[in-house]
């Protein structure tokens, strides 16, 4: 993918963000954080603000994105951008439909949508003892973050993001169950959908930028494993905080907890880096194959989760 295709991809995401003639600050923040480590490699004067401010001929920009991997990354990023505020509006859905048609996406729903739609069959039980529950929450957070780190470190563009998304969803579900809550799709979207979409959008945009010669070179030092680990870690902290607070948190409060926890997650990543490298060396190929099967719909999210658990034993 060349620079022209990469800039077209970002402009398409900008079109999603301002589909209703305004750009939500959460959407702009997702793009800015995803691109911040690439800024030195961007062409002179190119910023998130400048890309989002440009008038976009959407059809012309869509025609410039031809790589199958880039198209998938753009499509998934667009879905995630539209859900950052909790739900896509009619204008955003119209832009998403144009992207789907232009790219001839064979799967009618995005991976993010399929994840929120998936059935809930976890065998975890609520834990009443506060100290035991804390220990179990810590164990779930650490385990899911490590596996997200392994998946995020995969060298094949975007393949790992499929599994990372499942880790986002799994850590949300497992912690909710430890507090005695089986969340429906509507509840998961309402409470944590914005955070999951925010994290996934950032990861997908980073994967997209890594495909661009010059930009992607700078991205090599960032490490998809670090991003995936810290995002999963922070999401777990936010979900647990929500239930610790009696389920009465605001979106703004959860966003702050998430942001603060990412710094803590970076320290945890350094402690777990060796474990992540071992997991990548031992299971990277198997996880890549599972991720591809999941994306193609050959296995369910539950089967993916089960097989990851089997690899961990």
C-alpha positions in Angstrom: 0.0 0.0 0.0 1.4 3.4 -0.9 1.1 6.8 0.8 -1.7 7.9 -1.4 -3.8 4.9 -0.5 -3.0 5.4 3.2 -4.1 9.0 3.2 -7.3 8.0 1.3 -8.0 5.5 4.1 -7.7 8.2 6.8 -9.9 10.6 4.8 -12.5 7.9 4.6 -12.5 7.5 8.4 -12.8 11.3 8.6 -15.9 11.1 6.4 -17.4 8.6 8.9 -16.5 10.8 11.8 -18.2 13.9 10.3 -21.1 12.1 8.6 -23.6 14.1 10.6 -21.7 17.4 9.8 -19.8 17.4 13.0 -16.8 15.5 14.5 -17.3 13.9 17.9 -14.3 14.6 20.2 -14.1 10.9 21.0 -13.7 10.1 17.3 -11.0 12.7 16.9 -9.2 11.4 20.1 -9.2 7.8 18.8 -7.5 8.9 15.5 -5.1 11.2 17.3 -3.9 8.6 19.8 -3.7 5.9 17.1 -1.5 8.2 14.9 0.6 10.1 17.5 3.5 7.7 17.2 3.5 8.0 13.4 3.6 11.8 13.3 7.3 12.1 12.6 6.9 9.9 9.6 3.9 11.7 8.1 4.4 14.1 5.2 5.1 17.7 6.1 2.0 19.4 7.5 -0.1 16.3 7.7 -2.0 16.0 11.0 -5.2 14.4 12.1 -6.8 17.9 12.1 -5.7 18.6 8.5 -6.9 15.2 7.2 -10.3 15.6 8.9 -10.7 19.2 7.7 -10.4 18.3 4.1 -13.5 18.2 1.9 -13.7 14.6 0.8 -15.0 13.1 -2.4 -15.9 9.8 -0.7 -16.3 7.8 -3.9 -12.9 9.0 -5.3 -11.2 8.1 -2.0 -12.8 4.7 -1.9 -11.5 4.0 -5.4 -8.0 4.6 -4.2 -8.1 1.8 -1.6 -7.5 -1.4 -3.5 -5.5 -3.7 -1.2 -7.8 -6.4 0.4 -6.1 -6.0 3.8 -6.3 -2.3 3.6 -10.0 -2.5 2.7 -10.7 -4.8 5.6 -8.8 -2.5 8.0 -10.7 0.6 6.7 -14.1 -1.1 6.9 -13.5 -2.4 10.5 -12.0 1.0 11.6 -15.1 2.8 10.1 -17.5 0.5 12.0 -15.5 1.1 15.2 -15.4 4.9 14.7 -19.2 4.9 14.2 -19.7 3.1 17.6 -17.4 5.2 19.7 -20.3 7.2 21.1 -22.3 4.0 21.8 -24.3 3.6 18.6 -24.1 4.6 14.9 -26.5 7.2 13.7 -28.3 7.1 10.4 -25.8 9.3 8.6 -22.9 7.2 9.7 -24.7 4.0 8.7 -25.2 5.5 5.2 -21.4 6.1 4.9 -20.7 2.6 6.2 -23.0 1.2 3.5 -21.2 3.0 0.8 -17.9 1.7 2.1 -19.3 -1.9 2.2 -20.6 -1.6 -1.4 -17.5 0.0 -2.8 -15.2 -2.6 -1.2 -17.6 -5.5 -2.0 -17.3 -6.8 1.5 -18.5 -10.5 1.5 -19.3 -10.4 5.3 -22.4 -8.3 5.9 -21.3 -7.4 9.4 -18.0 -6.3 10.8 -16.0 -8.3 13.3 -16.9 -5.8 15.9 -20.6 -6.2 15.3 -20.3 -10.0 15.2 -18.6 -9.9 18.6 -21.3 -7.9 20.2 -23.9 -10.3 18.6 -22.2 -13.5 19.8 -23.9 -15.8 22.4 -22.7 -15.9 25.9 -21.8 -19.4 27.1 -19.1 -18.8 29.8 -19.1 -21.2 32.7 -17.8 -18.6 35.2 -19.8 -18.1 38.4 -20.2 -15.0 40.5 -17.8 -14.7 43.4 -19.1 -13.3 46.6 -15.9 -13.0 48.7 -14.4 -9.6 47.8 -10.8 -10.7 48.2 -11.2 -13.9 46.2 -13.1 -11.9 43.6 -10.2 -9.4 43.4 -7.7 -12.1 42.9 -9.8 -13.7 40.1 -10.3 -10.3 38.4 -6.6 -9.8 38.5 -6.0 -13.2 37.0 -8.5 -12.6 34.2 -7.0 -9.2 33.4 -3.5 -10.5 33.3 -4.3 -13.6 31.2 -6.5 -11.8 28.7 -3.9 -9.0 28.4 -1.1 -11.4 27.8 -3.0 -13.3 25.0 -4.0 -9.9 23.5 -0.3 -9.0 23.5 0.6 -12.2 21.7 -2.1 -11.6 19.1 -1.2 -8.0 18.7 2.5 -8.8 18.1 1.7 -11.0 15.0 3.6 -9.8 11.9 0.7 -10.5 9.5 -1.2 -7.2 9.1 -4.6 -7.1 10.8 -4.9 -10.8 11.4 -4.0 -10.4 15.1 -6.6 -7.7 15.5 -9.3 -10.3 15.1 -8.1 -12.1 18.1 -7.4 -8.9 20.1 -11.0 -7.9 19.7 -12.1 -11.3 21.1 -9.8 -10.6 24.1 -11.6 -7.2 24.6 -14.9 -8.9 24.6 -13.8 -11.9 26.7 -12.3 -9.8 29.5 -15.5 -7.7 29.6 -17.7 -10.8 29.9 -15.5 -12.7 32.4 -15.2 -9.8 34.8 -18.9 -9.0 34.6 -19.7 -12.7 35.5 -17.4 -12.6 38.5 -19.6 -9.8 39.7 -22.7 -11.9 39.0 -23.8 -10.1 35.8 -24.6 -11.9 32.5 -24.7 -8.9 30.1 -27.0 -8.9 27.0 -25.8 -7.4 23.7 -27.7 -4.2 24.5 -26.2 -3.9 28.0 -22.6 -4.6 26.7 -23.0 -1.9 24.0 -24.5 0.6 26.4 -22.0 0.2 29.2 -18.7 -0.7 27.4 -19.3 -0.5 23.7 -17.8 2.9 23.4 -14.5 1.8 25.1 -14.3 -1.4 23.1 -14.9 0.6 19.9 -12.4 3.2 20.9 -9.7 0.7 21.6 -10.4 -1.4 18.5 -10.5 1.7 16.2 -7.1 2.7 17.5 -5.7 -0.8 16.9 -7.2 -1.0 13.4 -5.9 2.4 12.4 -2.4 1.5 13.6 -2.5 -1.7 11.6 -3.6 0.3 8.6 -0.8 2.8 8.9 1.8 0.0 9.3 1.0 -1.1 5.7 2.2 2.3 4.3 5.9 2.4 3.3 7.7 5.0 5.4 4.9 5.4 7.9 5.0 1.7 8.8 8.8 1.8 9.3 8.3 4.1 12.3 5.5 1.9 13.5 7.8 -1.0 13.9 9.1 0.4 17.2 5.6 0.9 18.6 4.8 -2.7 18.9 1.3 -4.0 18.3 1.7 -6.3 21.3 2.2 -3.3 23.6 -0.9 -1.6 22.3 -3.1 -4.7 22.5 -1.9 -5.6 26.0 -2.4 -2.1 27.5 -5.8 -1.7 25.9 -7.0 -5.0 27.3 -5.5 -4.2 30.7 -7.2 -0.8 30.7 -10.5 -2.1 29.6 -10.5 -4.7 32.3 -9.8 -2.0 34.9 -12.7 0.1 33.6 -15.1 -2.8 33.6 -14.2 -3.8 37.1 -14.4 -0.2 38.3 -17.9 0.0 36.9 -19.1 -2.9 39.0 -17.1 -1.8 42.1 -19.1 1.4 41.8 -22.4 -0.4 41.8 -22.9 0.0 38.1 -23.4 3.8 38.4 -20.4 5.1 36.5 -20.7 7.6 33.7 -19.1 7.3 30.3 -16.7 10.1 31.1 -15.7 8.4 34.3 -15.0 5.1 32.5 -13.0 6.9 29.8 -10.8 8.5 32.5 -10.3 5.1 34.3 -9.4 3.6 31.0 -6.9 6.3 30.1 -5.2 6.2 33.5 -5.0 2.4 33.5 -3.1 2.4 30.2 -0.1 3.9 31.9 -0.2 1.2 34.6 -0.6 -1.3 31.8 2.7 -0.3 30.2 4.5 -1.1 33.4 2.7 -4.5 33.5 3.7 -5.1 29.9 7.3 -4.8 30.8 6.9 -7.5 33.5 5.0 -9.8 31.1 7.1 -9.1 27.9 9.0 -12.4 28.3 5.8 -14.3 28.7 4.3 -12.7 25.6 7.4 -13.5 23.5 7.3 -17.1 24.6 3.6 -17.3 23.7 4.2 -15.8 20.3 7.0 -18.2 19.6 5.1 -21.2 20.8 1.6 -20.4 19.5 1.9 -17.6 17.0 1.2 -19.8 13.9 -1.7 -21.6 15.6 -3.3 -18.3 16.7 -2.9 -16.8 13.2 -4.8 -19.7 11.7 -7.5 -19.5 14.3 -7.8 -15.7 13.7 -8.2 -16.3 10.0 -10.8 -18.9 10.5 -12.7 -16.6 12.9 -12.7 -13.8 10.4 -14.0 -16.1 7.7 -16.7 -17.4 9.9 -15.4 -21.0 9.9 -15.3 -21.0 13.7 -17.4 -19.1 16.3 -16.0 -16.7 18.9 -16.7 -19.3 21.6 -14.7 -21.9 19.7 -11.8 -19.4 19.3 -11.9 -18.7 23.0 -11.9 -22.4 23.9 -9.0 -23.1 21.7 -7.0 -20.2 23.1 -7.7 -21.6 26.6 -6.5 -25.0 25.4 -3.2 -23.4 24.2 -2.7 -21.8 27.6 -2.8 -25.2 29.4 
